[in-house]
Amino acid sequence: MPKGKRKRIDLKKLTKGQLRKLKALRKSLGDDIAERAFAQWYARQSMANVTAADKNASAIALTLWKLVQAKKLRIGRRGYVIKRGRGRLIVEPASRPKPPSRKKS
């Protein structure tokens, strides 16, 4: 890459972990090499972050969504938890997190 056309890394757009990585690279390799290495890693990282959706979860969601649209199923605000158990499915209402207990003095 010619020195005049090299892109500078926008530090404001990086996460805390990415900043730590860049700082460590700069400390161990020097600024010029670290910038190039980080830019290559960052480019590969952005492509790798695109994760494939879970096929089972999307099949369940699609099936349930069809029932919701046909108004044969209504899902509450808190949702449900689906578990598998001994040859059957267990569907339970999602529990609300319990507030921390207060000790009386």
C-alpha positions in Angstrom: 0.0 0.0 0.0 1.5 3.4 -0.9 2.1 5.5 2.2 0.1 8.5 0.8 -3.1 6.4 0.2 -3.2 4.4 3.4 -6.4 4.6 5.4 -6.2 5.6 9.0 -8.1 3.5 11.5 -11.1 5.3 13.1 -10.5 4.7 16.8 -14.0 5.9 17.7 -15.7 3.1 15.8 -13.7 0.3 17.5 -14.8 -1.7 20.5 -12.9 -1.9 23.7 -11.5 -5.3 22.8 -10.4 -4.1 19.4 -8.7 -1.1 20.9 -6.8 -3.4 23.2 -5.7 -5.6 20.3 -4.5 -2.6 18.3 -2.6 -1.2 21.3 -0.9 -4.6 22.0 0.0 -4.9 18.3 1.5 -1.4 18.3 3.4 -2.1 21.4 4.9 -5.3 20.1 5.3 -4.7 16.4 5.6 -0.9 16.0 3.0 1.5 14.6 3.3 0.9 10.8 3.3 -2.9 10.9 0.7 -3.0 13.6 -1.7 -0.8 11.6 -1.4 -3.0 8.5 -1.8 -6.2 10.6 -4.8 -4.8 12.5 -6.4 -3.7 9.2 -6.1 -7.2 7.7 -7.4 -8.8 10.9 -10.2 -6.4 11.2 -11.3 -7.0 7.5 -11.3 -10.7 8.1 -13.1 -10.3 11.4 -16.0 -8.4 9.9 -16.6 -11.1 7.4 -16.4 -13.8 10.0 -18.9 -12.1 12.3 -21.8 -12.9 9.9 -23.1 -16.0 11.6 -25.4 -18.5 10.0 -28.8 -18.7 11.7 -29.7 -21.8 13.7 -31.7 -24.0 11.3 -33.8 -25.5 14.1 -34.6 -22.1 15.7 -35.6 -20.6 12.4 -37.9 -23.7 11.6 -39.6 -23.3 15.0 -40.0 -19.6 14.5 -41.4 -20.0 11.0 -43.9 -22.6 12.1 -45.1 -20.6 15.1 -45.2 -17.4 13.1 -47.7 -19.0 10.7 -49.9 -20.0 13.6 -49.7 -16.4 15.1 -50.7 -14.9 11.7 -53.6 -17.3 11.4 -54.6 -16.2 15.0 -54.5 -19.8 16.3 -51.7 -19.0 18.7 -51.0 -16.1 21.0 -47.6 -15.6 22.6 -47.4 -13.5 25.7 -45.0 -10.7 26.3 -42.7 -12.8 28.5 -42.5 -15.6 26.0 -42.1 -19.4 26.5 -39.2 -21.8 27.0 -39.2 -24.9 24.8 -37.3 -27.9 26.2 -36.9 -31.5 25.0 -37.6 -34.2 27.5 -38.1 -38.0 27.2 -39.7 -38.2 23.9 -41.8 -35.1 24.2 -41.6 -31.3 24.2 -41.9 -29.3 27.4 -43.3 -25.8 26.9 -43.2 -23.5 29.9 -43.9 -19.8 30.4 -40.6 -17.9 30.7 -40.1 -17.0 34.3 -39.5 -13.4 35.3 -36.2 -12.9 37.1 -36.6 -12.8 40.8 -35.8 -9.5 42.5 -32.9 -9.6 44.9 -34.0 -10.6 48.4 -33.8 -7.9 51.1 -32.5 -8.9 54.5 -34.3 -7.3 57.4 -31.9 -5.9 60.0 
